[in-house]
Amino acid sequence: MKLQNKSLPQKTVLKELELKLKKDFTFTSGKILGSMCSEPHPIARRVYVRYLEKNLGDSGLFPGVTELEKEIVQMLGTLLSNPAATGHIVTGGTEANTLALWAAKRLSKKKNGEVIIPVSAHCSFDKAADILGLKIVKVGLNSKFQVDVAAVKKRLNPNTIAIVGVAGTTGLGVVDPIKELSEIALENNLYLHVDAAFGGFVLPFLRELSYSVPDFDFTLPGVCSITIDPHKMGLAPIPAGGILFRNEEIKKAVAWKVPYLAGGETEQATLVGTRSGASVIAVWALLRHLGVEGYRRIINRCMRLTWKLVDEIKGIEGLEIVTEPVMNVVGLKSKVFDIRKVAHELRIKGWAISLFPGHIRVVVMPHIRWGHIEHFIKDLKEIAKKLGVRKEGEVLAVSSI
Ligand SMILES: Cc1ncc(COP(=O)(O)O)c(C=O)c1O
């Protein structure tokens, strides 16, 4: 599209936009079953539009918002067993993970640094390593889809600078044995980053609901930083990721002085400069409004729907779950059909699910209602029936994980 010469009335532009955006999926339709984002909470929505002009890149101009960000970090730090944690609300899990690896690199001062990550880690680590000139060493998983700790130990070498563990993997919501990783990190003087981009807003509340939750946070002395994203299970508007560092010294490793700003000289420990203050204010409002009680209620609802979904899937011939869910993430596989065909048929029926190698991922986010699950199950049954009808002698492709 070429930028036209003439100005257009706002009404015309809004109408045009409405038409163009009609093709987008919406959370309210209940068809988005494969995203780790959800519809922002009404209070966050209201606050976000009210404070659009706030820029935390120039924190001297906005001391009020700067204070709110500190309070958020304190609240999230408390949730993750370290009220003295320091950090920022950033653009998302990708920026948070990149900042963690950057801190690890700057603290180690090693050339040719290597970072050990599980194969289940999010692709943002590959991206970050490429930018930072680090080498990623990927290790396999155990039978519970957690990182194989013995394999981590085997891959340690003098160039290793950091280890990554995931608390809520992207594909299956699994929690790695962070306690063991913490011990390895301490014994070998290595940086340990925990990616709880999704799980950070789930695991503390599951614990509140008396689920058995392994230690994954700053309780473990080897943990140097944690990613925790409000724009996933925190119900915040995008962009709102979170990076928490155990202490100020670690954060300092990625702090950069910016001398020229209108608000006076400042330090930025984020990848971006100008950044949304509205995002931060929205997260603050959400945390204050929902509190532990509110998030516990939301997670409880998501988990109840997750168990119902799992029960229903178990009743469909040819389909099975990959592993018992740890959180509201369900992996679906088949020994009978090619799971990619199932995903294809689901897409034809309008479902936005995620396809991983060997399985379909469903994330039961807060915008999902029981009616949506019922509809999804009905479609899944039809698809399983359709794919199950074999022509004589036909061998069906078998998928595996
Ligand atoms: C565990 C994990 N870490 C990091 C990310 C990246 O987050 P973002 O897309 O907000 O950059 C994701 C995204 O789903 C994730 O699941």
The ligand as an SDF file (V2000), in Angstrom:
LIG
                    3D

 16 16  0  0  0  0  0  0  0  0999 V2000
    8.7800  -20.9760   28.1120 C   0  0  0  0  0  0  0  0  0  0  0  0
    8.7750  -19.8130   27.1680 C   0  0  0  0  0  0  0  0  0  0  0  0
    9.7760  -18.9350   27.2170 N   0  0  0  0  0  0  0  0  0  0  0  0
    9.8250  -17.8750   26.4060 C   0  0  0  0  0  0  0  0  0  0  0  0
    8.8260  -17.6290   25.4940 C   0  0  0  0  0  0  0  0  0  0  0  0
    8.9040  -16.4310   24.5920 C   0  0  0  0  0  0  0  0  0  0  0  0
    8.0170  -15.4500   25.0090 O   0  0  0  0  0  0  0  0  0  0  0  0
    7.6010  -14.2260   24.0820 P   0  0  0  0  0  0  0  0  0  0  0  0
    6.8630  -14.8010   22.9290 O   0  0  0  0  0  0  0  0  0  0  0  0
    6.7760  -13.3920   25.0120 O   0  0  0  0  0  0  0  0  0  0  0  0
    8.8440  -13.5220   23.6710 O   0  0  0  0  0  0  0  0  0  0  0  0
    7.7450  -18.5190   25.4120 C   0  0  0  0  0  0  0  0  0  0  0  0
    6.6520  -18.2960   24.4780 C   0  0  0  0  0  0  0  0  0  0  0  0
    5.6770  -18.9670   24.4510 O   0  0  0  0  0  0  0  0  0  0  0  0
    7.7220  -19.6390   26.2760 C   0  0  0  0  0  0  0  0  0  0  0  0
    6.7410  -20.5580   26.2320 O   0  0  0  0  0  0  0  0  0  0  0  0
  1  2  1  0
  2  3  1  0
  2 15  2  0
  3  4  2  0
  4  5  1  0
  5  6  1  0
  5 12  2  0
  6  7  1  0
  7  8  1  0
  8  9  2  0
  8 10  1  0
  8 11  1  0
 12 13  1  0
 12 15  1  0
 13 14  2  0
 15 16  1  0
M  END
$$$$
